[in-house]
């Protein structure tokens, strides 16, 4: 119904039965041409099913090529951004950890996590949508975003609050649950910055796998239907046979003499 023939195909279960009926009719008529016509129609039905299957396969190949090409393009856009994130990342291990704020730096991990949690709870309590910069850790901005949520508290709709790290390659969200502690939140932040290396490896691997798949699909794209010449030949043969049968039927059709009918009409009128 959507025009995408690769999704589902419905076969005509009456097609085979129709061919058998046509063959039985040809045998009963005794006309060799009708028997030949029934055989041609059966061959054509088979070839047309093969042609439709070939069309479906070519359509599927096009889709199979399109997906890895998009994966490659996406990876090639993302890889330089991830590399830029790695280049600007600053170490946070040991005493190097610090949250830099306009109001003053905090270097104790537990205090950093507790302060960030307090800011998230404050944003949820105020119920105002917006985005706030809470400071910088490891060279990246730590952001808080509040937006309309699905829950309704009394007459006021609650807001959903998200904590994320703003990077060149995109935001890195940090999961925060109701029972999250300050030290646990700080640990999640540090691990998120370390996982940037994993993101680079994943992007490179995805690009290489997509590049490996493409040649086999491209080799199949544009292949002609192997039985096309035979299909065209059978269609032309069937057309010529149908024209011959139509001409024979016209020649054998007796000419109707309407003189007697006209005399009867005149007598009835009188």
BAFI-3210 file (N, C-alpha, C; in Angstrom, 3 decimals, decimal comma, padded with zeros to 6 digits):
// residues 270
n [1|2|3|4|5|6|7|8|9|10|11|12|13|14|15|16|17|18|19|20|21|22|23|24|25|26|27|28|29|30|31|32|33|34|35|36|37|38|39|40|41|42|43|44|45|46|47|48|49|50|51|52|53|54|55|56|57|58|59|60|61|62|63|64|65|66|67|68|69|70|71|72|73|74|75|76|77|78|79|80|81|82|83|84|85|86|87|88|89|90|91|92|93|94|95|96|97|98|99|100|101|102|103|104|105|106|107|108|109|110|111|112|113|114|115|116|117|118|119|120|121|122|123|124|125|126|127|128|129|130|131|132|133|134|135|136|137|138|139|140|141|142|143|144|145|146|147|148|149|150|151|152|153|154|155|156|157|158|159|160|161|162|163|164|165|166|167|168|169|170|171|172|173|174|175|176|177|178|179|180|181|182|183|184|185|186|187|188|189|190|191|192|193|194|195|196|197|198|199|200|201|202|203|204|205|206|207|208|209|210|211|212|213|214|215|216|217|218|219|220|221|222|223|224|225|226|227|228|229|230|231|232|233|234|235|236|237|238|239|240|241|242|243|244|245|246|247|248|249|250|251|252|253|254|255|256|257|258|259|260|261|262|263|264|265|266|267|268|269|270]
n.u [000,821|002,054|003,843|006,370|007,922|009,539|008,734|006,485|005,069|002,340|001,201|-000,650|-002,846|-004,540|-003,379|-001,923|-003,934|-005,528|-003,934|-003,957|-006,654|-006,862|-005,250|-006,714|-009,015|-007,936|-007,141|-009,621|-010,759|-009,335|-007,827|-004,660|-003,335|-004,502|-003,652|-000,931|-000,973|-001,876|000,326|002,297|001,293|001,569|004,366|005,013|003,849|005,492|008,006|007,465|007,040|009,617|010,891|009,699|010,638|013,340|013,288|012,471|014,698|016,687|015,724|015,977|018,749|019,500|018,541|020,148|022,611|022,292|022,101|024,719|026,219|025,194|025,950|028,744|029,082|028,047|029,851|032,228|031,698|031,494|033,869|036,097|035,081|034,950|037,658|038,513|037,337|038,817|041,309|041,020|040,415|040,991|043,042|041,573|042,280|043,073|044,498|044,085|041,467|038,805|036,134|035,402|034,117|032,288|031,847|033,851|036,267|035,806|037,309|037,029|035,716|033,295|031,952|031,660|029,882|027,656|027,002|026,281|024,040|022,346|021,847|020,452|018,133|017,139|016,506|014,471|012,612|011,993|010,714|011,022|011,668|014,764|018,340|021,363|024,719|026,811|029,447|032,875|034,420|037,260|037,824|035,417|032,120|029,713|026,369|023,007|019,735|016,356|013,048|009,578|007,810|006,182|004,672|002,169|001,867|-000,397|-001,796|000,195|002,532|005,146|008,734|011,263|014,566|017,825|021,180|024,132|027,165|028,705|029,972|032,087|031,336|028,749|026,098|026,761|024,967|024,367|023,359|020,991|019,552|016,931|018,131|020,794|024,059|026,404|029,185|028,926|027,774|029,844|031,723|030,436|030,532|033,324|033,830|032,285|033,731|036,010|034,982|034,895|036,987|036,197|033,977|035,199|036,595|034,404|033,129|035,064|035,233|032,603|032,589|034,553|033,407|031,103|032,268|033,408|031,193|029,994|031,166|030,279|027,516|027,302|028,282|026,163|024,217|022,236|022,358|021,167|017,992|018,240|016,689|015,463|015,524|014,294|011,802|010,833|010,733|008,784|006,558|006,219|005,719|003,343|001,677|001,600|000,352|-002,145|-003,138|-003,360|-005,295|-007,434|-007,862|-008,628|-011,007|-012,581|-012,759|-014,218|-016,664|-020,018|-021,899|-024,611|-027,836|-030,208|-032,613|-034,950|-035,674|-036,285|-038,546|-040,357|-040,639|-041,878|-044,332|-045,432|-045,727|-047,670]
n.v [-001,216|001,156|001,495|000,541|-002,153|-003,933|-004,532|-006,240|-008,921|-010,064|-012,988|-014,179|-016,565|-017,789|-017,901|-020,177|-022,062|-020,918|-021,224|-024,004|-024,405|-023,090|-024,734|-027,121|-026,299|-025,774|-028,324|-029,555|-028,188|-028,984|-027,468|-026,825|-024,446|-023,137|-024,792|-024,285|-021,593|-021,674|-022,908|-020,943|-018,828|-019,918|-020,120|-017,400|-016,398|-017,570|-016,428|-013,714|-013,624|-014,194|-011,928|-009,913|-010,646|-010,164|-007,399|-006,651|-007,518|-005,792|-003,381|-003,838|-004,017|-001,403|-000,080|-001,356|-000,343|002,352|002,636|001,903|003,903|006,233|005,715|005,846|008,523|009,831|008,935|010,029|012,708|012,824|011,821|013,774|015,667|014,247|013,734|016,342|016,824|015,056|016,226|018,644|017,824|017,715|016,342|014,595|012,990|011,972|014,554|016,402|016,823|019,139|021,410|024,137|027,257|030,360|031,436|030,400|027,752|024,192|021,440|019,029|015,871|014,741|017,002|018,446|016,782|016,842|019,536|019,891|018,206|019,623|021,873|020,783|019,877|022,296|023,542|021,849|022,346|025,059|025,005|026,195|026,476|026,098|026,564|026,079|026,969|025,205|025,103|024,026|020,949|019,048|020,432|020,701|022,046|021,804|021,239|022,199|021,387|022,271|021,324|021,144|018,531|015,267|014,659|015,882|018,068|018,827|021,818|022,491|021,747|019,450|019,773|018,301|017,561|017,670|016,610|017,322|016,980|019,323|018,837|018,992|017,015|016,588|016,514|014,914|012,992|012,680|010,254|010,640|009,627|009,407|008,433|008,978|009,695|012,270|011,646|009,493|010,712|012,395|010,471|009,330|011,477|011,706|009,219|009,492|011,365|009,874|007,958|009,058|008,275|005,668|006,262|007,327|005,079|003,430|004,887|004,833|002,066|001,526|002,949|001,541|-001,034|-000,484|000,394|-001,969|-003,545|-002,321|-002,791|-005,409|-005,078|-003,030|-004,325|-005,903|-004,127|-002,824|-005,031|-006,763|-008,364|-011,756|-013,415|-011,744|-011,524|-013,908|-013,498|-011,276|-012,473|-014,484|-012,882|-011,515|-013,690|-014,669|-012,466|-012,439|-014,903|-014,490|-012,472|-013,946|-015,821|-014,083|-013,057|-015,372|-015,986|-013,851|-014,298|-016,681|-015,998|-016,042|-014,159|-012,230|-012,458|-010,109|-009,883|-011,426|-010,715|-008,059|-008,195|-009,400|-007,361|-005,412|-006,666|-006,808|-004,126|-003,437]
n.w [000,000|000,581|-001,425|-001,130|-002,089|-000,870|001,648|002,030|000,201|-001,665|-002,902|-005,749|-005,192|-006,886|-009,355|-010,277|-010,365|-012,332|-014,608|-014,880|-015,422|-017,867|-019,448|-019,374|-020,715|-023,225|-024,028|-024,221|-026,372|-028,587|-030,285|-031,352|-031,150|-028,982|-026,951|-027,093|-026,434|-023,778|-022,604|-023,075|-021,523|-018,972|-018,829|-019,023|-016,681|-014,768|-015,441|-015,076|-012,345|-011,488|-012,522|-010,998|-008,489|-008,896|-009,231|-006,647|-005,233|-006,228|-005,263|-002,522|-002,378|-002,993|-000,714|001,149|000,462|000,933|003,735|004,991|003,707|004,835|007,460|007,216|006,410|008,678|010,652|009,700|010,033|012,786|013,927|013,731|015,553|017,962|018,291|018,684|021,169|022,756|022,510|023,894|026,412|029,886|032,497|035,276|037,291|040,568|042,519|040,547|040,014|039,810|040,187|038,429|039,111|038,802|041,287|042,753|043,050|043,538|044,937|046,238|045,766|046,793|047,786|045,443|043,991|045,745|045,695|043,012|042,890|044,610|043,052|040,941|042,239|043,115|040,696|039,842|041,851|041,533|039,105|036,604|033,154|031,425|030,762|032,432|033,221|035,219|035,837|035,170|034,410|033,942|031,615|030,282|029,958|032,521|032,491|033,343|032,598|032,435|031,790|030,643|032,229|032,281|034,485|036,774|039,394|041,654|040,666|038,999|036,486|036,714|036,311|034,252|034,996|033,725|033,777|032,106|030,152|028,142|025,031|022,072|020,293|020,972|023,476|026,599|028,546|032,037|034,191|036,760|039,680|042,189|044,491|044,181|045,259|046,332|045,913|044,206|041,957|041,130|040,397|038,188|036,424|035,938|034,738|032,451|030,989|030,456|028,804|026,313|024,690|024,087|022,531|020,277|019,294|018,720|016,678|014,656|014,234|013,349|010,939|009,485|009,325|007,833|005,446|004,660|004,069|001,876|-000,848|-001,684|-001,865|-003,762|-005,988|-006,723|-007,445|-010,041|-011,692|-014,552|-015,277|-015,550|-017,185|-018,995|-021,829|-022,643|-021,468|-022,911|-025,423|-025,043|-024,476|-026,908|-028,578|-027,500|-027,966|-030,793|-031,241|-030,004|-031,666|-034,030|-033,281|-032,804|-035,378|-036,758|-035,436|-036,259|-039,017|-039,102|-038,075|-038,699|-041,122|-040,257|-041,488|-041,784|-043,098|-042,786|-040,190|-040,560|-042,223|-040,469|-038,574|-040,170|-040,721|-038,173|-037,619|-039,491]
ca.u [000,000|002,915|004,711|007,642|007,670|010,427|008,165|005,656|004,582|001,187|001,115|-001,987|-002,934|-005,359|-002,653|-001,605|-005,188|-005,969|-003,154|-004,445|-007,954|-006,630|-004,736|-007,825|-009,879|-007,264|-007,215|-010,997|-011,075|-008,668|-007,050|-003,262|-002,923|-004,934|-002,747|000,330|-001,232|-001,906|001,708|002,980|000,818|002,190|005,781|005,053|003,560|006,701|009,051|007,095|007,308|011,066|011,245|009,276|011,584|014,585|013,042|012,486|016,081|017,404|015,262|016,597|020,171|019,601|018,386|021,319|023,719|022,012|022,337|026,140|026,710|024,848|026,800|030,086|029,018|027,883|031,094|033,243|031,390|031,640|035,243|036,894|034,552|035,393|039,094|038,654|037,027|039,967|042,427|040,811|040,123|042,025|043,027|040,843|042,702|043,723|044,346|043,796|040,023|038,308|034,996|035,680|032,885|032,482|031,826|034,968|036,481|035,635|038,205|036,656|034,763|031,984|031,333|031,257|028,663|026,544|026,593|025,570|022,716|021,523|021,433|019,417|016,902|016,643|015,888|013,199|011,683|011,542|009,768|011,210|012,449|015,967|019,619|022,304|026,091|027,155|030,895|033,658|035,196|038,064|037,825|034,089|031,068|028,695|025,146|021,731|018,614|015,029|011,996|008,286|007,744|004,878|003,915|001,493|001,769|-001,447|-002,189|001,416|003,235|006,521|009,763|012,298|015,887|018,872|022,573|024,921|028,446|028,629|031,184|032,014|030,652|027,364|025,962|026,940|024,058|024,761|022,161|020,811|018,344|016,554|019,026|022,186|024,837|027,348|030,393|028,538|027,577|031,167|032,328|029,802|031,065|034,679|033,749|031,737|034,823|036,913|034,326|035,041|037,885|035,384|033,140|036,040|036,822|033,143|032,885|036,014|034,821|031,387|032,955|035,273|032,459|030,250|033,097|033,627|029,954|029,538|031,529|029,452|026,201|027,441|028,488|024,855|023,325|022,183|022,420|019,927|017,245|018,907|015,737|014,712|015,392|013,270|010,519|010,409|010,414|007,502|005,499|006,005|005,113|001,953|000,942|001,377|-000,620|-003,457|-003,582|-003,765|-006,575|-008,462|-008,144|-009,369|-012,367|-013,295|-013,037|-015,206|-017,916|-020,973|-022,559|-026,011|-028,773|-031,319|-033,787|-036,138|-036,050|-036,876|-039,895|-041,211|-040,912|-042,842|-045,653|-045,931|-046,139|-048,916]
ca.v [000,000|002,340|001,565|-000,093|-003,561|-004,796|-004,800|-007,441|-009,272|-010,950|-013,779|-014,524|-018,019|-018,312|-017,877|-021,527|-022,711|-020,369|-021,856|-025,359|-024,331|-022,728|-025,919|-028,061|-025,763|-025,946|-029,743|-029,866|-027,562|-029,680|-026,510|-026,856|-023,081|-022,844|-025,513|-023,546|-020,346|-021,981|-023,137|-019,650|-018,061|-020,500|-019,699|-015,967|-016,191|-017,925|-015,440|-012,435|-013,734|-014,061|-010,526|-009,135|-010,959|-009,451|-005,982|-006,527|-007,671|-004,562|-002,363|-004,141|-003,692|000,055|000,265|-001,862|000,571|003,664|002,659|002,069|005,202|007,206|005,435|006,366|009,988|010,237|008,689|010,988|013,992|012,725|011,506|014,975|016,320|013,479|013,990|017,672|016,663|014,413|017,171|019,698|017,226|017,894|015,222|014,784|011,935|012,386|015,951|017,266|017,032|020,407|022,057|025,564|028,057|031,807|031,743|029,749|026,351|023,139|020,348|017,783|015,175|014,594|018,325|018,796|016,043|017,327|020,861|019,701|017,662|020,701|022,741|020,059|019,889|023,670|023,778|021,115|023,010|026,329|024,675|027,065|025,879|026,855|025,866|026,805|026,481|025,009|025,155|023,232|019,833|018,393|021,209|020,690|022,712|020,951|021,998|021,747|021,789|021,974|021,472|020,603|017,083|014,631|014,574|017,093|018,161|019,797|022,580|022,881|020,648|019,306|019,888|017,277|018,187|016,834|017,037|016,828|017,607|019,872|018,536|019,313|015,916|016,514|016,442|013,634|013,055|011,981|009,731|011,046|009,066|010,000|007,985|009,250|010,437|013,222|010,989|008,680|011,596|012,814|009,323|009,209|012,551|011,365|008,102|009,999|011,997|008,824|007,168|009,720|007,415|004,564|006,797|007,439|003,727|002,939|005,589|004,305|000,696|001,577|003,376|000,459|-002,116|-000,026|000,389|-003,367|-004,102|-001,640|-003,347|-006,552|-004,572|-002,267|-005,267|-006,449|-003,063|-002,597|-006,259|-006,949|-009,602|-012,755|-014,023|-010,691|-011,826|-014,943|-012,889|-010,488|-013,399|-015,120|-011,886|-011,281|-014,898|-014,710|-011,408|-012,890|-015,988|-013,903|-011,798|-014,989|-016,370|-013,069|-012,980|-016,588|-015,867|-012,890|-014,922|-017,754|-015,472|-015,965|-012,875|-012,353|-011,928|-009,524|-009,657|-012,038|-009,915|-006,825|-008,509|-009,625|-006,061|-004,718|-007,277|-006,417|-002,717|-003,365]
ca.w [000,000|000,668|-002,582|-000,822|-002,376|-000,094|002,965|001,989|-001,124|-001,611|-004,118|-006,205|-005,050|-007,974|-010,616|-010,712|-010,725|-013,614|-015,668|-015,057|-016,085|-019,266|-020,131|-019,543|-021,755|-024,506|-024,386|-024,611|-027,651|-029,670|-031,084|-030,901|-030,830|-027,610|-026,061|-027,096|-025,716|-022,346|-022,192|-023,061|-020,367|-017,783|-018,835|-018,745|-015,253|-014,017|-015,715|-014,471|-010,909|-011,333|-012,775|-009,834|-007,404|-009,218|-008,913|-005,182|-004,780|-006,551|-004,326|-001,237|-002,488|-002,884|000,701|001,855|000,169|001,515|005,180|005,325|003,240|005,870|008,614|006,924|006,438|010,068|011,384|009,256|010,671|014,234|014,351|014,050|016,749|019,131|018,432|019,291|022,594|023,412|022,527|024,898|027,715|030,917|033,453|036,539|038,206|041,814|042,936|039,399|039,901|040,332|039,530|038,345|039,080|038,952|042,719|043,409|042,682|044,536|044,549|046,899|044,903|047,431|047,842|044,070|043,675|046,565|045,212|041,739|043,210|045,175|041,957|040,194|043,040|043,118|039,386|039,824|042,773|040,949|038,038|035,451|032,075|031,093|030,735|033,262|033,287|036,624|035,999|034,226|034,950|032,916|030,386|029,682|030,722|033,139|032,278|033,903|031,738|032,982|030,799|031,080|032,379|032,067|035,735|037,229|040,849|041,959|039,477|038,310|035,845|037,175|035,277|034,212|035,077|033,143|033,944|030,974|029,828|026,788|024,275|020,638|019,609|021,443|024,930|027,276|029,683|033,258|034,852|038,161|040,277|043,476|045,553|043,812|046,261|045,772|045,435|043,049|040,812|040,679|039,724|036,877|035,581|035,510|033,798|031,184|030,249|029,998|027,747|025,016|023,910|023,576|021,453|019,082|018,765|018,144|015,416|013,669|013,920|012,552|009,585|008,808|009,021|006,737|004,236|004,292|003,522|000,671|-002,160|-002,066|-002,275|-005,007|-007,086|-007,114|-007,892|-011,487|-012,488|-015,316|-015,070|-016,393|-018,106|-019,668|-023,260|-022,778|-021,123|-024,066|-026,509|-024,741|-024,627|-028,341|-029,141|-027,053|-028,674|-032,170|-031,201|-029,717|-032,891|-034,980|-032,828|-033,007|-036,814|-037,116|-034,900|-037,098|-040,307|-038,964|-037,523|-039,820|-041,340|-039,857|-042,485|-041,034|-043,981|-042,173|-039,024|-041,003|-042,713|-039,297|-037,978|-041,021|-040,530|-036,859|-037,696|-040,239]
c.u [000,848|003,807|006,073|007,464|008,560|009,813|007,381|005,150|003,455|001,072|-000,351|-002,114|-003,773|-004,618|-002,377|-002,864|-005,719|-005,227|-003,641|-005,802|-007,790|-006,115|-005,845|-008,767|-009,262|-007,328|-008,606|-011,335|-010,469|-007,849|-005,633|-002,778|-003,321|-004,065|-001,406|000,186|-001,235|-000,493|002,499|002,576|001,418|003,661|005,908|004,798|004,794|007,792|008,731|007,261|008,802|011,510|010,863|010,210|012,914|014,438|013,099|013,919|016,891|017,000|015,900|018,088|020,381|019,485|019,607|022,543|023,519|022,380|023,819|026,729|026,390|025,677|028,201|030,096|028,884|029,158|032,172|032,964|031,726|033,084|036,073|036,398|034,982|036,885|039,360|038,336|038,211|041,134|042,268|040,513|041,309|041,934|042,267|041,277|043,388|043,437|044,034|042,301|039,628|037,094|035,242|034,370|033,247|032,564|032,997|035,050|036,216|036,454|037,871|035,513|033,368|031,255|030,864|029,949|027,466|026,057|025,829|024,163|021,798|021,021|020,335|018,088|016,294|015,943|014,539|012,169|011,139|010,559|009,872|012,086|013,663|017,185|020,620|023,672|026,497|028,656|031,580|034,447|035,958|038,079|036,474|033,086|030,075|027,401|023,959|020,621|017,307|013,988|010,709|008,301|006,343|004,017|003,311|001,376|000,770|-001,915|-000,978|002,100|004,690|007,492|010,718|013,644|016,935|020,233|023,371|026,218|028,375|029,975|030,987|031,207|029,202|027,309|026,141|026,102|024,567|023,493|022,136|019,484|018,070|017,532|020,501|022,863|025,862|028,580|030,101|028,353|028,919|031,865|031,745|030,319|032,457|034,673|033,198|032,826|035,797|036,306|034,385|035,965|037,118|034,505|033,937|036,288|035,557|032,862|033,807|035,625|033,575|031,690|033,642|034,334|031,548|031,020|033,351|032,378|029,612|029,915|030,637|028,062|026,293|027,642|027,166|023,924|023,393|022,291|021,102|019,255|017,762|017,978|014,960|014,505|014,307|011,892|009,980|009,989|009,051|006,348|005,171|005,319|003,647|001,113|000,625|000,316|-002,020|-004,003|-004,068|-005,108|-007,710|-008,843|-008,949|-010,811|-013,191|-013,687|-014,145|-016,547|-018,918|-021,636|-024,045|-026,903|-030,000|-032,539|-035,047|-036,589|-036,737|-038,318|-040,842|-041,587|-041,947|-044,251|-046,258|-046,421|-047,458|-050,071]
c.v [001,256|002,491|000,943|-001,600|-004,491|-005,205|-006,116|-007,679|-010,277|-011,679|-014,078|-016,042|-018,629|-018,396|-019,266|-022,277|-022,216|-020,980|-023,275|-025,379|-024,013|-023,926|-026,934|-027,603|-025,964|-027,393|-030,119|-029,303|-028,303|-028,771|-026,445|-025,464|-022,698|-023,569|-024,789|-022,243|-020,581|-022,222|-021,847|-018,828|-018,597|-020,083|-018,224|-015,685|-016,490|-016,863|-014,093|-012,465|-013,592|-012,614|-009,648|-009,386|-010,244|-007,963|-005,759|-006,620|-006,409|-003,431|-002,573|-003,806|-002,181|000,508|-000,187|-000,984|001,898|003,712|002,758|003,381|006,300|006,988|006,009|007,885|010,494|010,055|009,699|012,396|013,965|012,545|012,756|015,696|015,588|013,693|015,364|017,624|016,060|015,392|018,227|019,143|017,387|016,761|015,586|013,776|012,529|013,834|016,890|017,563|018,360|020,849|023,557|026,322|029,533|032,192|031,116|028,274|025,429|021,945|019,021|017,118|015,091|015,934|018,774|018,100|016,547|018,688|020,758|019,154|018,741|021,638|022,082|020,094|021,297|023,997|023,072|021,798|024,302|026,114|025,550|026,376|026,751|025,969|026,712|026,136|026,415|025,076|024,287|022,168|019,190|019,116|021,288|021,383|021,683|021,760|021,343|022,275|021,352|022,244|020,850|019,083|016,557|014,618|015,929|017,034|019,246|020,487|022,947|021,640|020,615|019,437|018,702|017,984|017,201|017,455|016,472|017,622|018,066|019,676|018,920|018,262|015,760|016,398|015,019|013,682|012,185|011,548|010,149|010,467|009,726|009,630|008,214|010,104|011,328|012,567|010,123|009,524|012,064|011,695|009,139|010,277|012,197|010,216|008,552|010,649|010,956|008,021|007,857|008,911|006,236|005,034|006,935|006,071|003,174|003,596|005,062|002,888|000,673|001,982|002,251|-000,690|-001,730|-000,026|-001,031|-003,971|-003,540|-002,336|-004,502|-006,106|-003,834|-003,172|-005,845|-005,399|-002,902|-003,842|-006,446|-008,273|-010,643|-013,337|-012,986|-010,996|-012,875|-014,383|-012,078|-011,389|-014,055|-014,133|-011,634|-012,475|-014,994|-013,661|-011,837|-013,991|-015,461|-013,170|-012,805|-015,578|-015,372|-012,967|-014,182|-016,502|-014,911|-013,501|-015,949|-017,265|-015,316|-014,595|-013,042|-011,673|-011,411|-009,254|-010,188|-011,226|-008,632|-007,062|-008,729|-008,301|-005,294|-005,287|-006,871|-004,976|-002,575|-003,852]
c.w [000,000|-000,552|-002,361|-000,970|-001,570|001,229|002,960|000,580|-000,974|-002,936|-004,453|-006,176|-006,166|-009,281|-011,146|-011,124|-012,052|-014,777|-015,933|-015,760|-017,563|-020,056|-020,365|-020,649|-023,125|-024,959|-024,874|-025,982|-028,828|-030,566|-030,518|-030,504|-029,398|-026,594|-025,960|-026,303|-024,199|-021,816|-022,112|-021,842|-019,072|-017,688|-018,482|-017,270|-014,409|-014,203|-015,076|-012,957|-010,632|-011,544|-011,591|-008,647|-007,635|-008,901|-007,401|-004,644|-005,058|-005,609|-002,954|-001,245|-002,360|-001,439|001,502|001,617|000,881|003,002|005,517|004,817|004,252|007,131|008,410|007,007|007,876|010,870|010,989|009,774|012,154|014,675|014,628|015,305|018,018|019,366|019,045|020,782|023,357|023,539|023,628|026,287|028,663|031,937|034,733|037,593|039,439|042,170|041,779|039,270|040,532|039,518|039,575|038,173|039,167|040,430|043,468|043,073|043,864|044,079|045,221|046,143|045,532|047,501|046,456|043,715|044,449|046,078|043,894|041,978|043,769|044,078|041,110|040,947|043,074|041,800|039,297|040,711|042,197|039,803|036,808|034,416|031,776|031,091|031,505|033,219|034,764|036,879|034,964|034,992|033,796|031,590|029,701|030,600|031,244|033,168|032,973|033,009|032,384|031,902|031,287|031,133|032,141|033,332|036,101|038,743|041,204|040,691|038,613|037,736|036,313|036,007|035,387|034,143|034,589|033,410|032,776|030,842|028,379|026,091|022,812|019,883|020,042|022,959|025,434|028,542|030,833|033,979|036,323|038,648|041,623|044,588|045,223|044,882|045,568|045,183|044,207|041,798|040,255|039,915|038,320|035,910|035,055|034,507|032,440|030,349|029,715|028,848|026,384|024,115|023,311|022,420|020,160|018,463|018,115|016,793|014,318|013,256|013,044|011,109|008,821|008,431|007,854|005,419|003,751|003,638|002,151|-000,643|-002,608|-002,513|-003,601|-006,212|-007,588|-007,682|-009,407|-012,331|-013,251|-014,956|-016,053|-017,458|-018,909|-021,149|-023,488|-022,463|-022,289|-025,223|-026,282|-024,883|-026,091|-028,981|-028,745|-027,769|-030,105|-032,214|-030,922|-030,930|-033,919|-034,594|-033,027|-034,472|-037,260|-036,637|-035,738|-038,432|-040,218|-038,446|-038,658|-039,884|-041,073|-040,903|-041,747|-041,900|-043,337|-040,972|-039,452|-041,517|-041,542|-038,644|-038,790|-040,846|-039,187|-036,869|-038,433|-039,377]
res [x|x|x|x|x|x|x|x|x|x|x|x|x|x|x|x|x|x|x|x|x|x|x|x|x|x|x|x|x|x|x|x|x|x|x|x|x|x|x|x|x|x|x|x|x|x|x|x|x|x|x|x|x|x|x|x|x|x|x|x|x|x|x|x|x|x|x|x|x|x|x|x|x|x|x|x|x|x|x|x|x|x|x|x|x|x|x|x|x|x|x|x|x|x|x|x|x|x|x|x|x|x|x|x|x|x|x|x|x|x|x|x|x|x|x|x|x|x|x|x|x|x|x|x|x|x|x|x|x|x|x|x|x|x|x|x|x|x|x|x|x|x|x|x|x|x|x|x|x|x|x|x|x|x|x|x|x|x|x|x|x|x|x|x|x|x|x|x|x|x|x|x|x|x|x|x|x|x|x|x|x|x|x|x|x|x|x|x|x|x|x|x|x|x|x|x|x|x|x|x|x|x|x|x|x|x|x|x|x|x|x|x|x|x|x|x|x|x|x|x|x|x|x|x|x|x|x|x|x|x|x|x|x|x|x|x|x|x|x|x|x|x|x|x|x|x|x|x|x|x|x|x|x|x|x|x|x|x|x|x|x|x|x|x|x|x|x|x|x|x]
***
